[in-house]
Amino acid sequence: MKRSLILISLFIAGGLAACDRDVVVVPPASTPGPAGPAGPAGETGNTGNTGNTGATGSTGSTGGTGATGYTGSTGATGSTGSTGDTGATGYTGATGATGYTGATGDRGRTGNNTTVIVVPAASAPTN
């Protein structure tokens, strides 16, 4: 593979070098003699050095801010909730305790011949 690349690069270099020269017309010579034997093959050339790494490119500029999106629509109003159940009736409270019997009053004094008259209550009217 290396030899192929070297030969191709030599061919291209020779072709490019020929483009820069003036055209020289050589008149034909008299009949040439027979060709001599081929010379020995040349040695393979050294491998060229690796090229330097290129510089890092500049950082690109910051992109513009995007446009503001549309506002969403307002949601639908919810329906009115149903009325709750009536609460249960509470329990009847416990009966209160029976009160104590009052203390016995003092004995009355004698009225010294005093007469007490009790007036009877008026009778109810009739309809």
C-alpha positions in Angstrom: 0.0 0.0 0.0 2.8 2.4 0.9 4.6 1.7 -2.4 1.5 2.4 -4.3 1.0 5.7 -2.6 4.6 6.7 -3.3 4.4 5.8 -7.0 1.1 7.6 -7.4 2.5 10.7 -5.6 5.6 10.6 -7.9 3.4 10.3 -11.0 1.3 13.3 -9.9 4.4 15.4 -9.0 5.9 14.6 -12.4 2.7 15.6 -14.2 2.5 18.8 -12.3 6.1 19.7 -12.8 5.7 19.1 -16.6 2.9 21.6 -16.7 5.3 24.4 -15.6 8.0 23.8 -18.3 8.2 25.3 -21.7 7.4 22.9 -24.5 10.6 21.7 -26.2 10.3 20.0 -29.6 13.1 17.5 -30.2 13.7 16.6 -33.8 13.7 12.9 -34.5 17.2 11.4 -34.4 18.6 8.9 -36.7 17.5 5.3 -36.0 18.4 4.4 -32.5 20.3 1.3 -31.6 19.0 -1.5 -29.6 18.0 -0.8 -26.0 20.4 -1.9 -23.3 19.6 -4.1 -20.3 17.4 -2.7 -17.5 19.2 -1.2 -14.6 18.8 -2.4 -11.0 15.7 -1.3 -9.0 16.2 1.7 -6.7 15.9 1.5 -3.0 12.6 2.3 -1.4 12.5 5.9 0.0 11.9 6.7 3.6 8.4 7.3 4.9 7.6 11.0 5.2 6.9 12.7 8.6 3.4 13.0 9.9 1.9 16.4 9.5 1.0 18.7 12.4 -2.4 18.6 13.9 -4.6 21.6 12.8 -5.6 24.3 15.3 -9.0 24.0 17.1 -11.7 26.1 15.5 -13.4 29.0 17.3 -16.5 28.5 19.3 -19.7 29.4 17.4 -21.8 32.4 18.6 -24.8 31.9 20.9 -28.1 31.4 19.1 -31.0 33.9 19.5 -33.7 33.5 22.1 -36.8 31.7 20.8 -40.2 33.3 20.4 -42.6 33.2 23.4 -45.2 30.4 23.1 -49.0 30.9 23.0 -51.0 31.1 26.2 -53.2 28.1 26.8 -57.0 28.4 26.9 -58.9 28.7 30.2 -60.2 25.4 31.5 -63.9 24.8 31.9 -65.7 25.6 35.2 -66.5 22.6 37.3 -70.2 21.7 38.0 -71.8 22.4 41.3 -71.4 19.6 43.8 -74.5 17.7 45.2 -76.1 18.6 48.5 -74.9 16.5 51.4 -77.1 14.2 53.4 -79.0 15.5 56.5 -77.2 14.6 59.7 -78.6 11.9 62.0 -80.6 12.9 65.1 -78.6 13.0 68.3 -79.1 10.8 71.3 -81.4 11.9 74.1 -79.5 13.0 77.1 -79.6 11.0 80.4 -82.2 11.9 83.0 -80.8 14.1 85.7 -80.4 12.9 89.3 -83.3 13.3 91.7 -82.8 16.4 94.0 -82.3 16.2 97.7 -85.2 16.6 100.0 -85.2 20.1 101.6 -84.6 20.6 105.3 -87.6 20.7 107.5 -88.8 24.2 108.4 -89.0 25.6 111.9 -92.2 25.0 113.8 -94.7 27.9 113.6 -95.7 30.0 116.6 -99.0 30.1 118.0 -101.2 32.8 116.6 -102.7 34.1 119.9 -106.3 33.6 118.8 -105.6 34.9 115.3 -108.0 33.6 112.6 -106.6 33.0 109.1 -109.1 33.3 106.3 -108.2 31.7 102.9 -110.0 33.1 100.0 -111.1 30.5 97.4 -109.8 30.9 93.9 -112.2 32.4 91.3 -114.0 29.8 89.1 -112.9 29.5 85.4 -115.1 31.3 82.8 -117.2 29.3 80.5 -117.1 29.5 76.8 
